[in-house]
Amino acid sequence: MEELDGKDRPIIIDGHCDTVDDLVGASFTAPDAPPRSFLERGRGHIDLPRLVEGGVTCQFMAMFVDDCYMSDPRGHTYRLLEALERVFEETRDFRKATRAVDIEGAAVGGYATGLLTIEGGEAIGDSLDELRAFYDRGVRLMTLTWNRRNAIGRGAGTGDPALDGTGGLTPFGRKVVAEMERLGMIVDVSHLADETFDEVLSRVERPVVASHSNSRELCGHRRNITDGMAERIAETGGLVACTFAGIFVDKDPRKVSLGRFLDHIDRLCSVVGADHVGIGSDFDGFSEEYGVVLEDCSHMGELSRGLVERGYDEGDIRKIMGGNWLRVVREIAG
């Protein structure tokens, strides 16, 4: 592991977390908790001191609208965005990233970056102008749906067709995908219903990602990705970012561990190769009752060591830990 330490250590990119909600007192996992500071070590999984300790170069910061804020999803998303912008204003140790060069600069400069994302297109309603407005504020990735259905299409839902209905992308959703590709926003297919996934993959012309999904072959949850879906993502040049959320690692919380998580990495690498696998922790978006892979982001080094122990060479470890994300950001956002 010595070759991965020091000034030549790899860029580490985590493609998904829900920490922003915690900053405004809208925590997904602790809904009654007060707002917390991102600049101080505190509750949850991610804050700036622990990002630095874990060597994270870029943390994708998702803005998620929980059910209780659905009366005004656009307004709540802007509330989250403004909280992030205040953090960027308060410190030079955590800076906004909109391009690959921003992330590379952090690796050289010894600070961390945050790339802004939206989890669930409810934030834009049925307006492409709203999509463009979020892009102008720095958002570079959007997860098209959460589990619910929105104006873009059908999410993964409950898994019960009687409740979720059928259908994939809407006509508006097709316009959204095209406009995201035109603008230079990453299309994220985590949380999509399978039918919606199929329609998106039949339309895209640039790399797409699943920002926080595991192998459905190893854990049969509707939010996970089949081998065939992973192959289609890889064909675009994109990636599947594996998640620490226990419910997507193993159905039995007692079996959830770093080793079991690495089984998902192994499976996806065996299907699509190490060029198309990454990390999307979903930190601060799940509770420990379903099992723990890593305690928090300060333990990311344990993941690198686990990959070494599994026999991955240094080049592939660099790709999985962040290089693949960096490539996708460069190709799409510049």
C-alpha positions as CSV (number, residue, x, y, z in Angstrom):
1,M,0.0,0.0,0.0
2,E,3.0,2.3,0.4
3,E,3.0,3.1,-3.4
4,L,-0.5,4.7,-3.0
5,D,0.5,7.0,-0.2
6,G,2.2,10.4,-0.1
7,K,2.3,13.0,-2.8
8,D,1.6,10.4,-5.5
9,R,-1.6,9.0,-4.0
10,P,-4.5,8.6,-6.4
11,I,-7.3,11.1,-6.8
12,I,-10.3,9.9,-4.7
13,I,-13.7,10.8,-6.0
14,D,-17.0,9.8,-4.2
15,G,-19.9,10.1,-6.7
16,H,-22.8,10.5,-4.2
17,C,-23.7,11.6,-0.7
18,D,-26.7,13.2,1.0
19,T,-24.8,15.4,3.4
20,V,-26.2,18.7,2.1
21,D,-29.6,18.0,3.6
22,D,-27.9,17.7,7.0
23,L,-26.5,21.2,6.6
24,V,-30.0,22.8,6.7
25,G,-31.6,20.5,9.2
26,A,-33.3,18.3,6.6
27,S,-31.3,15.1,7.2
28,F,-32.7,12.1,5.5
29,T,-31.4,9.8,8.3
30,A,-32.0,12.1,11.3
31,P,-35.0,14.3,10.3
32,D,-35.3,15.9,13.8
33,A,-31.7,16.9,14.0
34,P,-30.7,20.5,13.9
35,P,-28.4,21.8,11.1
36,R,-24.8,21.0,11.4
37,S,-21.6,22.7,10.2
38,F,-19.7,21.1,7.3
39,L,-16.5,22.7,8.5
40,E,-16.4,20.9,11.9
41,R,-16.2,17.2,12.8
42,G,-19.7,16.1,13.8
43,R,-22.4,13.6,13.4
44,G,-23.1,11.6,10.3
45,H,-20.6,10.4,7.7
46,I,-19.1,13.4,6.0
47,D,-17.6,16.8,6.9
48,L,-14.5,18.7,5.8
49,P,-12.2,17.4,8.5
50,R,-13.0,13.8,7.8
51,L,-12.8,14.3,4.0
52,V,-9.3,15.6,4.5
53,E,-8.4,12.7,6.8
54,G,-9.8,10.2,4.2
55,G,-7.8,11.8,1.4
56,V,-11.0,12.6,-0.7
57,T,-10.2,14.9,-3.6
58,C,-13.7,15.4,-4.8
59,Q,-17.0,14.7,-3.0
60,F,-20.1,14.8,-5.2
61,M,-22.7,16.7,-3.1
62,A,-26.3,15.6,-4.0
63,M,-29.3,17.9,-3.4
64,F,-32.2,15.6,-2.5
65,V,-35.8,16.5,-1.9
66,D,-37.4,14.2,0.7
67,D,-41.2,13.5,0.6
68,C,-41.9,16.1,3.2
69,Y,-40.6,18.9,1.0
70,M,-42.4,17.9,-2.2
71,S,-44.8,20.9,-1.9
72,D,-41.9,23.1,-3.2
73,P,-39.1,20.9,-4.6
74,R,-37.5,23.7,-6.6
75,G,-37.5,26.0,-3.5
76,H,-36.0,23.3,-1.3
77,T,-33.3,22.5,-3.8
78,Y,-32.3,26.2,-4.0
79,R,-32.2,26.2,-0.2
80,L,-29.7,23.3,-0.3
81,L,-27.7,25.0,-3.1
82,E,-27.4,28.2,-1.1
83,A,-26.2,26.3,1.9
84,L,-23.4,24.7,-0.2
85,E,-22.5,28.1,-1.7
86,R,-22.1,29.5,1.8
87,V,-19.6,26.7,2.6
88,F,-17.6,27.5,-0.5
89,E,-17.5,31.1,0.6
90,E,-16.4,30.3,4.2
91,T,-13.3,28.3,3.3
92,R,-10.7,27.8,0.7
93,D,-10.2,24.2,1.9
94,F,-13.4,23.1,0.1
95,R,-13.9,24.5,-3.3
96,K,-16.6,24.1,-6.0
97,A,-15.6,21.8,-8.9
98,T,-17.3,22.1,-12.3
99,R,-14.5,20.7,-14.5
100,A,-11.9,18.0,-14.3
101,V,-9.1,20.6,-14.0
102,D,-10.7,21.8,-10.7
103,I,-10.4,18.3,-9.3
104,E,-6.9,17.9,-10.5
105,G,-6.0,21.2,-9.0
106,A,-7.2,20.0,-5.6
107,A,-5.0,17.0,-5.8
108,V,-2.0,19.2,-6.4
109,G,-3.0,22.0,-3.9
110,G,-3.9,19.7,-1.1
111,Y,-7.6,20.8,-0.6
112,A,-10.9,19.1,-1.2
113,T,-13.6,19.9,-3.8
114,G,-17.3,19.5,-4.1
115,L,-19.2,18.8,-7.3
116,L,-22.8,19.8,-7.2
117,T,-25.5,17.3,-8.2
118,I,-29.3,17.0,-8.0
119,E,-30.9,13.7,-6.9
120,G,-34.3,13.7,-8.5
121,G,-35.5,15.9,-11.4
122,E,-38.4,17.2,-9.3
123,A,-36.1,20.2,-8.7
124,I,-36.6,21.4,-12.3
125,G,-40.3,20.6,-12.5
126,D,-41.3,20.6,-16.2
127,S,-38.9,23.4,-17.2
128,L,-35.8,23.2,-19.2
129,D,-35.1,26.8,-18.2
130,E,-34.8,25.5,-14.6
131,L,-32.3,22.8,-15.7
132,R,-30.2,25.5,-17.4
133,A,-30.4,27.7,-14.3
134,F,-29.1,25.0,-12.1
135,Y,-26.3,24.4,-14.6
136,D,-25.4,28.0,-14.5
137,R,-25.1,27.8,-10.7
138,G,-22.6,24.9,-11.1
139,V,-24.7,21.7,-11.1
140,R,-22.9,19.1,-13.3
141,L,-24.9,15.9,-12.6
142,M,-28.6,15.1,-12.2
143,T,-30.1,11.8,-11.1
144,L,-33.2,11.8,-13.3
145,T,-35.5,10.4,-10.7
146,W,-35.6,9.3,-7.1
147,N,-37.8,6.3,-6.4
148,R,-41.0,8.3,-7.2
149,R,-42.3,9.2,-10.6
150,N,-41.7,12.8,-11.8
151,A,-42.1,14.9,-15.0
152,I,-39.0,13.2,-16.5
153,G,-40.1,9.6,-16.0
154,R,-40.7,6.7,-13.6
155,G,-38.3,5.9,-10.7
156,A,-37.5,2.6,-9.1
157,G,-40.6,2.9,-6.9
158,T,-41.7,0.2,-4.5
159,G,-41.2,-2.7,-6.9
160,D,-45.0,-3.2,-7.1
161,P,-46.5,-2.5,-10.5
162,A,-49.9,-2.1,-9.0
163,L,-48.5,0.9,-7.1
164,D,-45.9,2.2,-9.4
165,G,-47.6,1.8,-12.8
166,T,-45.7,1.3,-16.0
167,G,-43.9,3.6,-18.5
168,G,-40.4,5.0,-18.8
169,L,-39.3,8.4,-20.0
170,T,-41.9,11.0,-20.7
171,P,-41.7,13.3,-23.8
172,F,-40.3,16.0,-21.5
173,G,-37.8,13.5,-20.0
174,R,-36.5,12.9,-23.5
175,K,-35.9,16.6,-23.9
176,V,-34.2,16.7,-20.5
177,V,-31.7,14.0,-21.4
178,A,-30.9,15.7,-24.7
179,E,-30.4,19.1,-23.1
180,M,-28.2,17.7,-20.3
181,E,-26.0,16.2,-22.9
182,R,-25.9,19.5,-24.8
183,L,-25.1,21.5,-21.7
184,G,-22.4,19.1,-20.4
185,M,-24.3,17.6,-17.5
186,I,-23.8,14.0,-16.5
187,V,-26.9,11.8,-16.9
188,D,-27.3,9.6,-13.8
189,V,-29.5,6.4,-14.1
190,S,-29.4,5.3,-10.5
191,H,-33.0,5.1,-9.1
192,L,-34.6,4.6,-12.5
193,A,-37.2,2.0,-13.2
194,D,-35.8,-0.6,-15.6
195,E,-38.1,0.5,-18.4
196,T,-36.9,4.1,-17.9
197,F,-33.3,2.9,-17.9
198,D,-33.8,1.1,-21.2
199,E,-35.2,4.3,-22.8
200,V,-32.4,6.5,-21.5
201,L,-29.7,4.1,-22.7
202,S,-31.4,3.9,-26.1
203,R,-31.1,7.7,-26.5
204,V,-27.9,8.9,-25.0
205,E,-24.9,9.8,-27.1
206,R,-22.4,10.5,-24.3
207,P,-21.3,8.5,-21.2
208,V,-23.9,7.9,-18.5
209,V,-23.4,6.8,-14.9
210,A,-25.1,4.9,-12.1
211,S,-23.9,7.1,-9.3
212,H,-24.8,4.8,-6.4
213,S,-25.8,1.3,-7.3
214,N,-24.4,-2.2,-6.8
215,S,-24.7,-5.6,-8.6
216,R,-28.2,-7.0,-8.7
217,E,-26.7,-10.4,-9.2
218,L,-25.2,-10.3,-5.7
219,C,-28.1,-8.4,-4.0
220,G,-31.4,-8.7,-5.7
221,H,-32.7,-5.2,-5.0
222,R,-34.5,-3.2,-7.7
223,R,-32.1,-0.3,-7.1
224,N,-29.1,-2.4,-8.1
225,I,-27.8,-2.9,-11.6
226,T,-27.9,-6.2,-13.6
227,D,-24.9,-7.4,-15.5
228,G,-26.6,-6.4,-18.8
229,M,-27.4,-2.9,-17.5
230,A,-23.8,-2.5,-16.5
231,E,-22.6,-3.6,-19.9
232,R,-24.9,-1.0,-21.6
233,I,-23.5,1.7,-19.3
234,A,-20.0,0.7,-20.1
235,E,-20.7,0.8,-23.8
236,T,-21.4,4.5,-23.5
237,G,-18.1,5.0,-21.8
238,G,-19.7,5.6,-18.4
239,L,-19.4,3.8,-15.0
240,V,-21.3,2.1,-12.2
241,A,-20.3,3.6,-8.8
242,C,-20.8,1.1,-6.0
243,T,-22.5,2.2,-2.9
244,F,-22.0,1.5,0.8
245,A,-25.7,1.5,1.6
246,G,-26.2,-1.8,3.4
247,I,-29.5,-2.6,1.9
248,F,-27.9,-2.7,-1.6
249,V,-24.8,-4.7,-0.3
250,D,-26.6,-7.7,1.2
251,K,-30.2,-8.4,2.2
252,D,-28.9,-9.7,5.5
253,P,-27.4,-6.8,7.6
254,R,-25.2,-9.2,9.4
255,K,-23.4,-10.0,6.2
256,V,-22.7,-6.4,5.2
257,S,-19.0,-5.6,5.4
258,L,-16.2,-4.1,3.5
259,G,-15.5,-7.6,2.1
260,R,-19.1,-8.0,0.9
261,F,-18.9,-4.6,-0.7
262,L,-15.7,-5.6,-2.5
263,D,-17.6,-8.6,-3.8
264,H,-19.7,-6.1,-5.8
265,I,-16.6,-4.4,-7.1
266,D,-15.2,-7.8,-8.2
267,R,-18.5,-8.7,-9.9
268,L,-18.8,-5.5,-11.9
269,C,-15.1,-5.5,-12.8
270,S,-15.5,-9.0,-14.1
271,V,-18.4,-7.9,-16.3
272,V,-17.3,-4.5,-17.6
273,G,-13.6,-4.2,-16.5
274,A,-12.0,-1.8,-14.0
275,D,-12.4,1.1,-16.5
276,H,-16.1,1.3,-15.8
277,V,-16.4,0.9,-12.0
278,G,-16.2,3.6,-9.3
279,I,-17.4,4.7,-5.8
280,G,-20.7,6.4,-4.9
281,S,-20.9,5.9,-1.1
282,D,-24.4,7.4,-0.4
283,F,-22.9,8.5,2.9
284,D,-25.5,10.4,5.0
285,G,-28.2,8.8,2.9
286,F,-28.7,5.5,4.8
287,S,-28.8,4.2,8.4
288,E,-26.4,1.7,10.0
289,E,-29.3,-0.7,11.0
290,Y,-28.8,-2.2,7.5
291,G,-25.1,-2.9,8.0
292,V,-21.9,-0.9,7.8
293,V,-19.2,-1.0,5.1
294,L,-17.1,1.9,6.3
295,E,-17.7,4.0,9.4
296,D,-17.4,7.3,7.6
297,C,-15.4,9.1,4.8
298,S,-12.2,9.2,6.9
299,H,-11.9,5.5,6.4
300,M,-11.6,5.6,2.6
301,G,-8.0,4.3,2.9
302,E,-9.4,1.0,4.1
303,L,-11.1,0.6,0.7
304,S,-7.8,1.1,-1.1
305,R,-6.2,-1.5,1.1
306,G,-9.0,-3.9,0.5
307,L,-8.5,-3.6,-3.3
308,V,-4.8,-4.3,-2.8
309,E,-5.6,-7.4,-0.8
310,R,-8.0,-8.5,-3.6
311,G,-5.1,-8.4,-6.0
312,Y,-6.0,-5.3,-8.0
313,D,-2.9,-3.5,-9.4
314,E,-2.2,0.1,-8.8
315,G,-3.5,1.3,-12.1
316,D,-6.9,-0.3,-11.6
317,I,-7.1,0.9,-8.0
318,R,-6.5,4.5,-9.2
319,K,-9.3,4.1,-11.8
320,I,-11.8,2.7,-9.3
321,M,-11.0,5.1,-6.5
322,G,-11.5,8.2,-8.7
323,G,-9.8,8.0,-12.1
324,N,-12.9,6.7,-13.9
325,W,-15.0,9.5,-12.4
326,L,-12.4,12.1,-13.4
327,R,-12.5,10.7,-17.0
328,V,-16.3,11.0,-17.2
329,V,-16.2,14.6,-15.8
330,R,-13.5,15.6,-18.3
331,E,-15.4,14.1,-21.2
332,I,-18.8,15.6,-20.4
333,A,-18.1,18.8,-18.3
334,G,-14.7,19.7,-19.7
